[in-house]
Amino acid sequence: MRSFRVFQPATQLSVESQRDGIVVVFYQNQFAMYDGSLLHDPDQAMYFGDVEHRLPLGLVDGRPCQLIYLSDSLDTPGLSWHGLRTLVGQVDDQLFRLLGVAQQLNAWYQSHRFCGCCGDPMQPREEERAMECVRCQRREYPKLAPCIIVLITRGREVLLARSPHFPPGFFSTLAGFIEPGESVEECLHREVKEEVNLEVCNLEYLGSQSWPFPNSLMLGFHAEYAGGEIIPQEGEIEEAYWCSLDDLPKIPPRGTISRWLIDCYLARQAGVDQPPVPA
C-alpha cells in the first residue's frame, strides 16, 4: 500500500500547490481505497463522488495533502471504503496517523459549523487551525480528551478486562478519561479503583498515542498491583481477571497502545528490547 516517510501538519495550502498534491477521501466515516491506496491524486478523486468540503491537512513528504469530504459517493469500479478502526495494524504508523488527523479534524469541523454562543455560521481561519464566528468572533480550536490507559502487573500475571461492547473472548487494558481538576496520577488511581476495585503502586509512564475515536490522547502506563480483590464495575466492566503471560486471551491488535503496553511488559520479562510506541 502506497505510503510515505514524513507528515507535517499545516493549516494553509496554496491553491496552486494543491493541484500537484495528494488527497484522502472521506465519506460516511470511511476512507476511500482505490487500486490498493488510501492516498489519491486530486484529479482521480473527482470520480469518487461529489465534494462537500475540503480541509488542509499538511505536507506529506513535502507534497500538500488535504481531506476531501464527499456528500455522496459514485459506484466506481475498484473503489472500496474502509473505517479507520478496520485499518488498525493494517497500515503503517505514518499513514494511520495521517488518517487519524483527517478523521479527527473532520469531526471537529462538522461539529463547529455554528457558533455555540450566538448560533451564527462559523468559518475556518486561514492562519491557524480554528473556526471563527462571523458575528461575535468567537473562536473554537480542536480539543483533545486526555485519557489514561494502564496495564496492571503482578509478576508473571497481568490484569485484563472486557467491557460489554467488546467482541466475545476479547480482553484489553483499563482506560478512562481524566476529569477536570485531576492529575494524571489521580485519574489512574481513581479509574482502577472504580473499574476493578484494586489499589496500584509504582506508576510508570511509557508513552502516548493519539486515538481519533473521536479525539482522545491516550497516556500509557504500567502499574504494579498493591492490593484488593477484583470487583468489576457494574455496567462498565463485564469481566476482569489475572492472566498468565503464558496464556493470554484474545488481546488488541498491534498498532494500538493497549497492545503495545502488553508487548512492552512481555519484552521486559523476556529481557529483550521494547517495541517502539505506535503512532
C-alpha angles and dihedrals in degrees: 000000000000112000140151145225108241135026118192116187116230135171098207129057121172118238090236094052093049091067090065095039136089133250141206114216121216130189129164092348093308134106124230117244118192127174089353095304135109092194116075143185112252093239091051092053091061088078095055098071146290117317117238098176143341129220126193112236105176141253124328109197086335095309119116114251129193140175118243114200116199128215089204138355133236126226096249117173111246094019119124134171127228132187117226093243091059089055095057106120091003097085130041122267096258094053092045090052092051093049090047091053090049094050094044095048092047092052090050093047094049093048093050103049090115131042116258091213107045103007096236122136119278126216131203114255115233099214098051142016098270143111115228130199112239092214109037100018093234110162128211122195128194108276130210127211108215116216136180120227118187140185109209112209135198109180107285091357133080129194115241128176141184131216122216093258095055119108115262113286094010119131133179144170125283120269140171145165122265111244124222110278095018127120118225090252093050090051092052094051092045095048093048091048093047097045103040107003094241134136119223137191141183095049112199123190111216107171147303140251132198106235110192099198078133110313114331130143108205116210108200124215144171116215132180124233112255104173150309139088121271113260112168116224109250112248093009107057120037096182138355131178145155110270125201113235086231094057111036121169125228104309135184118292125259111274093053122100091228091060090043091056089053093045091050091055092046089051092051092050089050093047095239133123118284117247117251118267112265120246 
